[in-house]
């Protein structure tokens, strides 16, 4: 168990206090820049909000929200893209003392039907008094009479009118709710993680200390603002610490990933965050010619988290862009979750990225970490996600609740000042996650030298003949096959015909011709077997972007499981005479 004896004292009482203090600096105030969607071959100009101007506009937006019936403590649902309107609407709700919840716009969900379903479930669960969205979104959803539909264009037009009213900002207490983070559940009602102003201030301070953030830093990132990593890491922590932030829309990054790096050069970015897949995506998609004249030497701290980290993927990013000045130790693994506000552990800058090479067999069968050489066929690479942030403790417990020692795999639990006050209106679910002041993350991992390693989600384990396998191990092996789309593999377990054990099944995305699918499936099956010793019962090759994912890019495993279970023709790639379907 790791323990911190340090009492955390955030530099500001809340993000609201910080924003108002920043505004008092006038012309010397930091700025939040929102890059517009790309309309030309160059970066184009974004909207720059110096914090004194931001406060002035947000106070008028707050008055507009109040005119629609929003009061202190009321919940407000924001369904807006990364935009100037998002920044001022979120800050306006905070200055009013309302409690915003953010939701991705329809494009992130793939279809209008899926968006409407999720929107409706969230609306029923949270019961907000108002929804702030674009006219197109408001026209696609049905709101009860108790919920005010607020067109963001009209709200902001009124706020910018010469005679617009302004409110006196409400200074929150530590126990007041700052916002509710809706988790990206793929079925049922998403859980609303309640984050107080005290939680938020503590985690912003913890993140700042872990990365030594302060005056002179500049965030440049593209993470979606409806997700905790983008909202807290990219928007609220810079605001809390009083330094500049540049935010690019996720769709712009996915279409033109080079603009992320070009913006780092343009704004002299020092810090960012992204999940594992994004670093691999950027390394593979950005060409040398797109980076002509780019200098990345200012980039000193790149948080990598939100999903399992594969050392070769992130190291490839570092190696790929070293020629443009990217420091060899800039990419830093970390671990966090919404229930901790954001960050729980952060590694330290080092090159190469630190990881353990451990026995896959003993990890799966015994839950014990045994080191083996990297070249060993049984080797599994587990990244060092670092020590707990200041003021937070982490421990590993077995299924029976007993404390695990170092190098023993178990459930990851944590406690600290950023821990959520609980799930909104879900007291039983909250009580199940709380254990004597500790919060059970649902993740599994182990501690070594006081630093955390994550091996997977407890509910995602694939149990084959009593051994616990990590789906990411199978997925990484499949991704090495030529033609398999990076980030386009999901490994799933399904009970065999006798119901005695699970079998391994793989969904694999590829742009290959359908005539090549059976041979590719055989190749994937062989590659996975060679790496893990487990022979997949079946493989299906899918078109790109077929695997269901959340708006933050995580695989929706329960939705993928339904895809597997509902399609009797799903499995291909078995050898002649082998059973490939139930």
NULUM-153318 format. One record per residue (C-alpha): chain; x, y, z; residue in one letter. Coordinates in steps of 0.2 Angstrom, whole numbers, always signed. Each point is the difference from the previous one (the first is absolute). Example, Ala and Ser with C-alpha at 12.3 -4.5 7.8 and 13.67 -1.06 7.14 Angstrom:
BEGIN
  ch     c1     c2     c3  aa
   A    +62    -22    +39   A
   A     +6    +17     -3   S
***
This chain:
BEGIN
  ch     c1     c2     c3  aa
   A     +0     +0     +0   X
   A     +6    +18     -4   X
   A     -3    +13    +13   X
   A     +2    +19     -1   X
   A     +3    +10    +16   X
   A     -1    +16     -9   X
   A    -15    +11     +3   X
   A     -6     +8    -16   X
   A     -3    +19     -1   X
   A     -6     +5    -17   X
   A     +6    +17     -6   X
   A    -18     +6     -3   X
   A    -16     -4     +9   X
   A     -9     -5    -16   X
   A     +1     +2    -19   X
   A    -12    +14     +2   X
   A    +12     +9    +12   X
   A    +14     -3    -12   X
   A     -9     +7    -15   X
   A     -5    +16     +9   X
   A    +18     +2     +6   X
   A     +7     -3    -17   X
   A    -12    +13     -7   X
   A     +6    +13    +12   X
   A    +17     +0     -9   X
   A     -8     +9    -14   X
   A    +11     +1    -16   X
   A    +12    -12     +9   X
   A    -13    -14     +2   X
   A     +2    -17     -7   X
   A    -11     -5    -15   X
   A    -10    -15     -6   X
   A     +1     -2    -19   X
   A    -13    -11     -9   X
   A     +6     -5    -18   X
   A    -14     +1    -12   X
   A     -4    -15    -12   X
   A    +12     +0    -14   X
   A     -6     +9    -15   X
   A    +16     +2    -10   X
   A    +17     -8     -2   X
   A     +8    +10    +15   X
   A     -5     +0    +18   X
   A    -11    +15     -1   X
   A     -4    +11    +14   X
   A     -9     -5    +16   X
   A    -10    +10    +13   X
   A    +11     +6    +14   X
   A     -8     +3    +16   X
   A    +12    +11    +12   X
   A     -7     -4    +17   X
   A     -6    +17     +4   X
   A    -10     +0    -16   X
   A     -6    -18     +4   X
   A     -6     +5    +17   X
   A    -10    +15     -7   X
   A     -8    -11    -13   X
   A     -3    -14    +11   X
   A     -9    +11    +13   X
   A    -12     +6    -14   X
   A     -3    -18     -6   X
   A     -4     -5    +19   X
   A    -13    +14     +0   X
   A     -7     -8    -16   X
   A     -1    -17     +8   X
   A     -8     +8    +15   X
   A    -13     +8    -12   X
   A     -5    -17     -5   X
   A     -3     -6    +17   X
   A    +17     -7     +5   X
   A     +4     +3    +19   X
   A    +15     -4    +11   X
   A     +1    -19     +2   X
   A    -10     -4    -15   X
   A     +6    -13    -13   X
   A     +4     +6    -17   X
   A     +3    -11    -15   X
   A    +13     +6    -12   X
   A     +0     -8    -17   X
   A    +13    +10    -10   X
   A    +15     -3    -10   X
   A    +17     +6     +4   X
   A     -3    +18     -3   X
   A     +0    +18     +7   X
   A    -19     -3     +5   X
   A     +5    -15    +11   X
   A    +13    +10     +9   X
   A    -11    +15     +4   X
   A    -15    -11     +4   X
   A     +9    -12    +12   X
   A     +8    +15     +9   X
   A    -16     +9     +0   X
   A     -9    -15     +9   X
   A    +15     +0    +12   X
   A     -1    +19     +4   X
   A    -19     -2     +3   X
   A     +2    -15    +12   X
   A     -8    -12    -12   X
   A     +6    -18     -2   X
   A     +4     -4    -19   X
   A     +1    -17     -7   X
   A     +8     -2    -18   X
   A     -6    -11    -14   X
   A     +8     -4    -16   X
   A     -9     +7    -16   X
   A     -8    -12    -12   X
   A    +15     -3    -11   X
   A     +9     -8    +13   X
   A    -12    -14     +2   X
   A     -1     -6    -18   X
   A    -19     +1     -3   X
   A    -13    +12     +5   X
   A    -10    -15     +8   X
   A    +14     -4    +12   X
   A     +2    +18     +5   X
   A    -19     +3     +3   X
   A     +0    -16    +11   X
   A    +15     +5    +10   X
   A     -7    +18     +2   X
   A    -17     -6     +5   X
   A     +7    -12    +13   X
   A    +12    +14     +7   X
   A    -15    +12     +0   X
   A    -11    -11    +10   X
   A    +14     -4    +13   X
   A     +7    +17     +3   X
   A    -17    +10     -2   X
   A     +9    +16     -5   X
   A     -9    +16     +0   X
   A     +7     +5    -16   X
   A     +9     -6    -16   X
   A    +13    +11     -9   X
   A     +3     -6    -18   X
   A     +0     +5    -18   X
   A    -16     +2     -9   X
   A     +3    -16    -10   X
   A     +1    -10    +16   X
   A    -15     +7     +8   X
   A    -10     -4    -15   X
   A     +4    -18     +1   X
   A     -4     -3    +18   X
   A    -16     +1    +10   X
   A     +0    +10    +16   X
   A    -13     -1    +14   X
   A     -8    +17     +5   X
   A    +11     +1    +16   X
   A    +16     +1    -10   X
   A     +4    +17     -9   X
   A     +7     -2    -17   X
   A    +14    +13     -3   X
   A     +7     +3    -17   X
   A    +18     +4     +2   X
   A     +0    +12    -14   X
   A    -14    +10     +8   X
   A     +7     -1    +17   X
   A    +17     +7     -6   X
   A     -8    +13    -11   X
   A    -10     +7    +15   X
   A    +16     -1    +11   X
   A     +9    +11    -13   X
   A    -14    +13     -2   X
   A     +5    +18     +6   X
   A    -14     -1    +13   X
   A     +4    -18     +7   X
   A     -2     -3    +18   X
   A    +14     -6    +11   X
   A     +0    -10    +16   X
   A    +11     +1    +15   X
   A    +10    -16     +1   X
   A     -4    -13    +13   X
   A    +15     -6    +10   X
   A     -2    -18     +4   X
   A     +4    -10    +16   X
   A    +11    -15     -1   X
   A    -15    -12     +1   X
   A    -11     +8    -13   X
   A     -1    -10    -16   X
   A    +11     +7    -14   X
   A     -7    -12    -14   X
   A     -6    -18     -3   X
   A    +11    -11    -11   X
   A    -11    -12     -9   X
   A    +10    -16     -3   X
   A     +0     -8    -17   X
   A    -11    -15     +3   X
   A     -5     -9    -15   X
   A    -16     -8     +7   X
   A    -13     +6    +13   X
   A     +1    +17     +8   X
   A    +18     +8     +1   X
   A     +5     +3    +18   X
   A     +2    +18     +5   X
   A    +16     +3     +9   X
   A     -2    +15    +12   X
   A    +15    +11     +1   X
   A     +0    +14    +13   X
   A    +10    +16     -1   X
   A    +12     -7    +14   X
   A     +3    -16    -10   X
   A     +3    +10    -16   X
   A    +12    +12     +8   X
   A    +10    -14     +9   X
   A     +2    -10    -16   X
   A     +5    +16    -10   X
   A    +13     +3    +13   X
   A     +6    -18     +0   X
   A     +2     +0    -19   X
   A     +9    +16     +0   X
   A    +12     -6    +13   X
   A     +3    -17     -9   X
   A     +5    +10    -16   X
   A     +7    +15     +8   X
   A    -13    +11     -9   X
   A     -1    +19     +2   X
   A     +3    +17     -8   X
   A     +8     -2    -17   X
   A     -8    -17     -4   X
   A    -12     -2    -14   X
   A    -12    -15     -3   X
   A     -3     -5    -18   X
   A    -12    -14     -2   X
   A    -15     -7    -10   X
   A     -8    -11    +14   X
   A    -19     +2     +0   X
   A     -7    +11    +13   X
   A    -14    -12     +5   X
   A    +13    -12     +7   X
   A     +9     +3    +16   X
   A    +18     -1     -7   X
   A     -4    +14    -12   X
   A    -12    +10    +11   X
   A    +12     +0    +16   X
   A    +17     -3     -8   X
   A     -2    +12    -15   X
   A    -12    +13     +5   X
   A     -2     +1    +19   X
   A    +18     -3     +6   X
   A     +7    +13    -10   X
   A    -13    +12     +6   X
   A     +3     -5    +18   X
   A    +18     +2     -2   X
   A     -1    +16    -10   X
   A     +9     -5    -16   X
   A     -5     +0    -18   X
   A    -10    -14     -9   X
   A     -3     -4    -18   X
   A    -14    -12     -4   X
   A     -2     -8    -17   X
   A    -16    -10     -4   X
   A     +2    -19     +0   X
   A     -7     -1    -18   X
   A    +13    +12     -6   X
   A    +14    -11     +8   X
   A     -7    -16     -8   X
   A     -1     +8    -17   X
   A    +16     +9     +1   X
   A    +11     -7    +14   X
   A    +15    +11     -5   X
   A     -9    +16     +5   X
   A     +2     -6    +18   X
   A    +19     +1     -2   X
   A     -1    +15    -10   X
   A    -10     +9    +14   X
   A    +13     -5    +12   X
   A    +13     +9    -10   X
   A    -11    +15     -3   X
   A     -5     +2    +18   X
   A    +16     -7     +8   X
   A    -10    -13     +9   X
   A     +8     -8    +15   X
   A    -13    -13     +6   X
   A    -14    -11     -7   X
   A     -9    -17     +3   X
   A     -6    -13    -11   X
   A     -4    -19     +0   X
   A    +11    -13     -6   X
   A     -9     -2    -17   X
   A     +3    +18     -4   X
   A    +19     +0     +1   X
   A     +0    -15    -12   X
   A    -13     +8    -11   X
   A    +11    +16     -1   X
   A    +16    -10     -3   X
   A     -8    -10    -14   X
   A    -10    +14     -9   X
   A    +11    +16     +1   X
   A    +12     +1    -15   X
   A    +17     +9     +1   X
   A     -6    +13    -13   X
   A    -14     +6    +12   X
   A    +13     +4    +13   X
   A    +11    +11    -10   X
   A     +7    +13    +11   X
   A     -8     -7    +16   X
   A     +9     +1    +17   X
   A     -6    -11    +14   X
   A    +14     +4    +12   X
   A    -12     +9    +11   X
   A    -11    -15     +4   X
   A     +6     -7    +16   X
   A    -14    -10     +8   X
   A    -12    -11    -10   X
   A    -12     -9    +12   X
   A     -5    -17     -7   X
   A    -15     -9     +8   X
   A    -19     -3     -2   X
   A     +3    -18     -7   X
   A    +13    -14     +1   X
   A    +18     +6     -5   X
   A    +10    -10    -12   X
   A    +19     +5     +1   X
   A     +4     -3    -18   X
   A    -14    +11     -6   X
   A     +4    +15    +11   X
   A    +19     -2     -3   X
   A     -3     +0    -18   X
   A     -7    +17     +2   X
   A    +15     +6     +9   X
   A    +12     -7    -12   X
   A    -10     +6    -15   X
   A     +0    +19     +5   X
   A    +17     +1     +9   X
   A     +7     +7    -17   X
   A    -12    +15     +3   X
   A     +7     +3    +17   X
   A    -12    -10    +11   X
   A     +9     -4    +16   X
   A     +3    -19     +3   X
   A     -7     +1    +17   X
   A    -15    +10     -3   X
   A    -14    -13     -1   X
   A     -5     -5    +17   X
   A    -12    -15     +4   X
   A    -14     +4    +13   X
   A    -16     -8     +7   X
   A    -16     +8     +5   X
   A    -19     -1     -1   X
   A    -15    +11     +2   X
   A     -3     -6    +18   X
   A    +16     +8     +5   X
   A     -5    +16    -10   X
   A    +15     -5    -12   X
   A    +17     -4     +6   X
   A     +5    -14    +13   X
   A    +18     -4     -5   X
   A    +13     +9    -11   X
   A    +17     -7     -6   X
   A    +15    +10     -1   X
   A     +9     +6    -16   X
   A    +13    -13     -5   X
   A     +6     -8    -16   X
   A     -3    -13     -6   X
   A    -18     -2     +8   X
   A     +1    -11    +15   X
   A     -9    -17     -1   X
   A     +1    -17     +8   X
   A     +3    -16    -11   X
   A    -10    -13    +10   X
   A     -6    -18     -3   X
   A    -16     -1     -8   X
   A     -4    -17     +6   X
   A     +3     +3    +19   X
   A    -10    +16     -1   X
   A    -15     -9     -8   X
   A     +1    -15    +10   X
   A     +6     +5    +17   X
   A     -2    +19     +1   X
   A    +19     +2     +4   X
   A    +12    +11     -9   X
   A    +16     -9     -5   X
   A    +13     +9    -11   X
   A     +6     -8    -16   X
   A    +11     +6    -14   X
   A     -8    +11    -13   X
   A     +5    -12    -13   X
   A     -9    -15     +9   X
   A    -15     -6    -10   X
   A    -10     +0    +17   X
   A     +4    +19     +2   X
   A    -14    +13     +3   X
   A     +4    +18     +1   X
   A     -8    +10    +14   X
   A     +3    +19     +1   X
   A     +5     +9    +16   X
   A    -14    +13     +3   X
   A     +9     +8    +14   X
   A     -2     +4    +18   X
   A    -16     +8     +7   X
   A     -2    +19     -1   X
   A     +2    +10    +15   X
   A    -12     -4    +14   X
   A     -7    -16     -8   X
   A     +3    -18     +6   X
   A     -2    -15    -11   X
   A     -1    -18     +6   X
   A     -3    -17     -8   X
   A    -12    -13     +7   X
   A     -5    -18     -3   X
   A    -18     -5     -4   X
   A     -3     -4    +18   X
   A     +6    +18     +5   X
   A    +17     -5     +7   X
   A    +14    +11     -4   X
   A    +12     -5    -13   X
   A    +19     +2     +1   X
   A    +11     +6    -14   X
   A     -1     -9    -16   X
   A    -16     -8     +4   X
   A    -15     +3    -12   X
   A    -16     +6     +7   X
   A    -13    +14     +0   X
   A     +6    +18     +0   X
   A     -7    +11    +13   X
   A     +4    +18     +5   X
   A     -4    +14    +12   X
   A     +4    +19     +0   X
   A     -8    +17     -1   X
   A     -5     -1    -18   X
   A    -11    -16     +2   X
   A    -18     +3     -5   X
   A    -14     +3    +12   X
   A     -9    -14     -9   X
   A    -11     -5    -14   X
   A    -15    +12     -3   X
   A    -16     -8     +7   X
   A     +9    -17     +1   X
   A     +3     -3    +19   X
   A     +1    -19     -2   X
   A    +12     +0    -14   X
   A    +10    +13     +9   X
   A     +0    -10    +16   X
   A     +6    -15    -10   X
   A    +15    +10     -6   X
   A     +5     +7    +17   X
   A    +10    -11    +12   X
   A     +5     +8    +16   X
   A     +4    +16     -8   X
   A     +8     -8    -15   X
   A     -7     +0    -17   X
   A     +0    -16    -10   X
   A     +5     +5    -18   X
   A     -6    -15     -9   X
   A    +18     -2     -7   X
   A    +13    -13     +4   X
   A    +18     +2     +2   X
   A    +15     -1    +11   X
   A    +12    +11    +10   X
   A    +19     -1     -2   X
   A    +12    +12     +9   X
   A    -16    +10     +5   X
   A     -5     +3    -18   X
   A    -15     -6     -9   X
   A     -2    -12    -15   X
   A    -17     -3     -7   X
   A     -3    -17     -8   X
   A    -19     +2     -5   X
   A    -18     +3     +5   X
   A     -6    -13    +11   X
   A    -16     -2    -10   X
   A     +9     -2    -16   X
   A    +11    -15     +5   X
   A     -2    -15    -12   X
   A     +0    -16    +11   X
   A     +6    -15    -10   X
   A     +1    -16    +10   X
   A     +2     +9    +17   X
   A    +14    +12     -6   X
   A     -3    +19     -1   X
   A     +5     +8    -17   X
   A     +2    +18     -4   X
   A    -10     +4    -16   X
   A    +13    +13     -4   X
   A    +14    -13     -2   X
   A    -10     -9    -13   X
   A     -5    +17     -9   X
   A    +19     +6     +0   X
   A     +5    -17     -9   X
   A    -14     +2    -13   X
   A     +5    +18     -4   X
   A    +17     -6     -5   X
   A     -7     -9    -15   X
   A     +2    +10    -17   X
   A    -17     +8     -5   X
   A     -8     +0    +17   X
   A     -5    +18     +5   X
   A     +9     +7    +15   X
   A    -12     +1    +15   X
   A    -12    -11    -10   X
   A     +0    -16     +9   X
   A    -11     -6    +15   X
   A     +2    -16     +9   X
   A    -15     -8     +8   X
   A     -4    -16    +10   X
   A    -15    -10     -3   X
   A     -6    -16     +8   X
   A     +4    -16     -9   X
   A    -14    -12     -5   X
   A     +2    -10    +16   X
   A     +0    +16    +11   X
   A    +16     -6     +9   X
   A    +11    +14     -6   X
   A     +2    +15    -11   X
   A     +7     +0    -17   X
   A    +10    +14     -8   X
   A     -8    +10    -14   X
   A     +7    +14    -10   X
   A     -8    +14    -10   X
   A    +12     +8    -11   X
   A     -1    +16    -11   X
   A     +8     +0    -17   X
   A     -2     +9    -17   X
   A     +6    -16     -9   X
   A    -10     -7    -14   X
   A    -14    -12     +6   X
   A     +8    -14    -10   X
   A    +15     +1    +11   X
   A     -9     +0    +17   X
   A     +1    -19     +3   X
   A    +19     +0     -3   X
   A     +2    +15    +11   X
   A    -10     -8    +14   X
   A    +11    -15     -1   X
   A    +15    +11     +1   X
   A     -7     +9    +15   X
   A     -4    -16     +9   X
   A    +17     -6     -2   X
   A     +8    +16     +6   X
   A    -10     +0    +15   X
   A     +3    -18     +4   X
   A    +19     +3     -2   X
   A     +0    +15    +12   X
   A    -12     -6    +13   X
   A     -1    -19     -2   X
   A    -19     +1     -2   X
   A     -8     -5    -16   X
   A    -15    +11     -4   X
   A    -17    -10     -3   X
   A     -4    +13    -14   X
   A     +5    +16     -8   X
   A    -11    +12    -11   X
   A     +7    +13    -11   X
   A    -10    +16     +0   X
   A     +0    +16    -10   X
   A     +9    +15     +8   X
   A    -10     +8    +14   X
   A    -11    -15     +3   X
   A     +5     -3    +18   X
   A    -11    +10    +12   X
   A     +9    +13    +10   X
   A     -3    +14    +12   X
   A     +2    +18     -5   X
   A    +17     +0     +8   X
   A     +6    -14    -11   X
   A     -2    -15    +13   X
   A     -7    -16     -6   X
   A    -18     -3     +6   X
   A     +3    -18     +5   X
   A    -18     -4     +5   X
   A     -6     +7    -17   X
   A    +13    -10     -9   X
   A     -5    -16    +10   X
   A    -18     +3     -6   X
   A     +7     +1    -18   X
   A     +9    -17     +3   X
   A    -15     -8     +8   X
   A    -13     +6    -13   X
   A     +9     -5    -16   X
   A     +0    -19     -3   X
   A    +11     +3    -16   X
   A    +12    +10    +10   X
   A    +15    -12     +1   X
   A    +12     -4    -14   X
   A    +18     -6     -1   X
   A     +0    -17     +7   X
   A    +10    -14     -8   X
   A    -10    -14     -9   X
   A     -9    -11    +11   X
   A     +1    +12    +15   X
   A    -16     +7     +8   X
   A     -2    +18     -3   X
   A    -17     +4     +6   X
   A    -12     -6    +13   X
***
